[in-house]
């Protein structure tokens, strides 16, 4: 009778466990698509097409941001970039918030850029300011918002984006000044888990890194690793978002945002955080609801919260940073969006 080898069994178990840990996000996405293919083939096709098209739309941001990060790491320029953020934290936070409010990045497109900045050692306070402000408003969004909801609403939304960035940057700075949040990135992203919020020691820079085999290897290794890491989480996010689009009635959002007073603003904030109707897609909805009597403050809260923390962005952030940073990110989005809606509502009542 054959007897099992404990050492062999243990080795096999560890290997399977390691494979599951490294590939579980890919497996979950494939299992969802496989289950849909067996149960509801049309929905499987819709979800696959939705995820693929959105990945292709996001991919240029991934390639550009990750390529720059890999280049900076291979050449040694990441230390120089990080040192550019030395000096007054307040100044860096203000500049990052303003730059975020004017940048053309969506909630998902900004993710790889944030990963690059954090992996280079840029302080979390400045990154958070840019992170929160960037998805809310950009030049094209300003024009479209002004056309659908009016110039005043577009200006207020821009101010809300910059203010949200300032709030996030200041709060994070207070945490880091007390020795907290010094370890932000998860393992597998850049130099996750190595105190990336601290300015690193500048190393010799070799701009023609391809002439050094070690630097060339690092360029490809870091670029491929980070690309696969972010892609697998975005794939899962887009698959889940496609299911929300198909099975959550759009009029449910409309009914939830009606009414006047503080309560609709709070509900709009909570609905906006996981909402799949963000950015350009949300403007017609909010415009119609405002025409039907919805409080402008509730509309602003929904747009700001949805822009920062749509489902794909939230899952990507969860994959990118450690839990305490993710919780802080969601908390700042909630509080900031609610305050923006409340203040705008008070302004309209004057």
MOPEDA-V338805 format. One record per residue. N is the residue number from 1. RES is the residue in three letters. NEAR is the number of other C-alpha atoms within 10 Angstrom. Layout:
BEGIN
N:RES:NEAR  N:RES:NEAR
END
This chain:
BEGIN
1:UNK:3  2:UNK:4  3:UNK:5  4:UNK:8  5:UNK:9  6:UNK:9  7:UNK:9  8:UNK:10  9:UNK:11  10:UNK:11  11:UNK:12  12:UNK:12  13:UNK:12  14:UNK:12  15:UNK:12  16:UNK:12  17:UNK:13  18:UNK:12  19:UNK:11  20:UNK:13  21:UNK:10  22:UNK:13  23:UNK:13  24:UNK:14  25:UNK:17  26:UNK:17  27:UNK:14  28:UNK:13  29:UNK:19  30:UNK:15  31:UNK:12  32:UNK:15  33:UNK:20  34:UNK:14  35:UNK:13  36:UNK:17  37:UNK:14  38:UNK:9  39:UNK:11  40:UNK:12  41:UNK:14  42:UNK:11  43:UNK:16  44:UNK:21  45:UNK:14  46:UNK:15  47:UNK:23  48:UNK:17  49:UNK:15  50:UNK:17  51:UNK:21  52:UNK:15  53:UNK:13  54:UNK:15  55:UNK:18  56:UNK:11  57:UNK:12  58:UNK:19  59:UNK:16  60:UNK:12  61:UNK:18  62:UNK:26  63:UNK:16  64:UNK:13  65:UNK:23  66:UNK:27  67:UNK:21  68:UNK:18  69:UNK:27  70:UNK:28  71:UNK:24  72:UNK:23  73:UNK:23  74:UNK:26  75:UNK:23  76:UNK:20  77:UNK:21  78:UNK:28  79:UNK:21  80:UNK:19  81:UNK:18  82:UNK:23  83:UNK:19  84:UNK:12  85:UNK:17  86:UNK:14  87:UNK:9  88:UNK:8  89:UNK:16  90:UNK:15  91:UNK:13  92:UNK:21  93:UNK:28  94:UNK:21  95:UNK:18  96:UNK:26  97:UNK:30  98:UNK:22  99:UNK:18  100:UNK:27  101:UNK:30  102:UNK:22  103:UNK:18  104:UNK:17  105:UNK:20  106:UNK:20  107:UNK:26  108:UNK:26  109:UNK:20  110:UNK:23  111:UNK:25  112:UNK:27  113:UNK:22  114:UNK:21  115:UNK:25  116:UNK:25  117:UNK:25  118:UNK:29  119:UNK:27  120:UNK:28  121:UNK:25  122:UNK:25  123:UNK:29  124:UNK:27  125:UNK:28  126:UNK:28  127:UNK:25  128:UNK:30  129:UNK:32  130:UNK:32  131:UNK:28  132:UNK:34  133:UNK:35  134:UNK:30  135:UNK:32  136:UNK:33  137:UNK:31  138:UNK:20  139:UNK:13  140:UNK:12  141:UNK:20  142:UNK:19  143:UNK:13  144:UNK:15  145:UNK:23  146:UNK:16  147:UNK:13  148:UNK:15  149:UNK:19  150:UNK:14  151:UNK:15  152:UNK:11  153:UNK:20  154:UNK:21  155:UNK:15  156:UNK:15  157:UNK:26  158:UNK:23  159:UNK:17  160:UNK:26  161:UNK:32  162:UNK:28  163:UNK:22  164:UNK:31  165:UNK:35  166:UNK:27  167:UNK:24  168:UNK:29  169:UNK:30  170:UNK:20  171:UNK:17  172:UNK:25  173:UNK:22  174:UNK:13  175:UNK:14  176:UNK:18  177:UNK:11  178:UNK:9  179:UNK:9  180:UNK:13  181:UNK:20  182:UNK:18  183:UNK:19  184:UNK:25  185:UNK:26  186:UNK:17  187:UNK:14  188:UNK:17  189:UNK:21  190:UNK:26  191:UNK:19  192:UNK:19  193:UNK:18  194:UNK:16  195:UNK:18  196:UNK:24  197:UNK:24  198:UNK:19  199:UNK:20  200:UNK:17  201:UNK:12  202:UNK:14  203:UNK:12  204:UNK:11  205:UNK:16  206:UNK:15  207:UNK:13  208:UNK:12  209:UNK:20  210:UNK:15  211:UNK:10  212:UNK:12  213:UNK:10  214:UNK:11  215:UNK:20  216:UNK:17  217:UNK:14  218:UNK:17  219:UNK:23  220:UNK:14  221:UNK:13  222:UNK:21  223:UNK:23  224:UNK:15  225:UNK:14  226:UNK:22  227:UNK:18  228:UNK:13  229:UNK:20  230:UNK:21  231:UNK:18  232:UNK:20  233:UNK:21  234:UNK:27  235:UNK:24  236:UNK:21  237:UNK:20  238:UNK:25  239:UNK:24  240:UNK:17  241:UNK:21  242:UNK:19  243:UNK:15  244:UNK:15  245:UNK:14  246:UNK:12  247:UNK:9  248:UNK:11  249:UNK:10  250:UNK:14  251:UNK:10  252:UNK:9  253:UNK:16  254:UNK:15  255:UNK:10  256:UNK:12  257:UNK:26  258:UNK:20  259:UNK:16  260:UNK:15  261:UNK:14  262:UNK:16  263:UNK:13  264:UNK:22  265:UNK:30  266:UNK:23  267:UNK:17  268:UNK:30  269:UNK:31  270:UNK:19  271:UNK:19  272:UNK:32  273:UNK:25  274:UNK:20  275:UNK:24  276:UNK:22  277:UNK:22  278:UNK:26  279:UNK:20  280:UNK:14  281:UNK:10  282:UNK:18  283:UNK:20  284:UNK:13  285:UNK:17  286:UNK:23  287:UNK:17  288:UNK:14  289:UNK:20  290:UNK:18  291:UNK:11  292:UNK:11  293:UNK:11  294:UNK:21  295:UNK:24  296:UNK:24  297:UNK:30  298:UNK:33  299:UNK:29  300:UNK:28  301:UNK:35  302:UNK:30  303:UNK:28  304:UNK:33  305:UNK:32  306:UNK:31  307:UNK:33  308:UNK:32  309:UNK:28  310:UNK:24  311:UNK:26  312:UNK:23  313:UNK:25  314:UNK:22  315:UNK:19  316:UNK:25  317:UNK:27  318:UNK:19  319:UNK:21  320:UNK:28  321:UNK:22  322:UNK:18  323:UNK:15  324:UNK:13  325:UNK:20  326:UNK:18  327:UNK:13  328:UNK:14  329:UNK:22  330:UNK:18  331:UNK:13  332:UNK:22  333:UNK:29  334:UNK:22  335:UNK:16  336:UNK:25  337:UNK:33  338:UNK:26  339:UNK:19  340:UNK:26  341:UNK:31  342:UNK:21  343:UNK:13  344:UNK:22  345:UNK:22  346:UNK:13  347:UNK:10  348:UNK:10  349:UNK:7  350:UNK:5
END
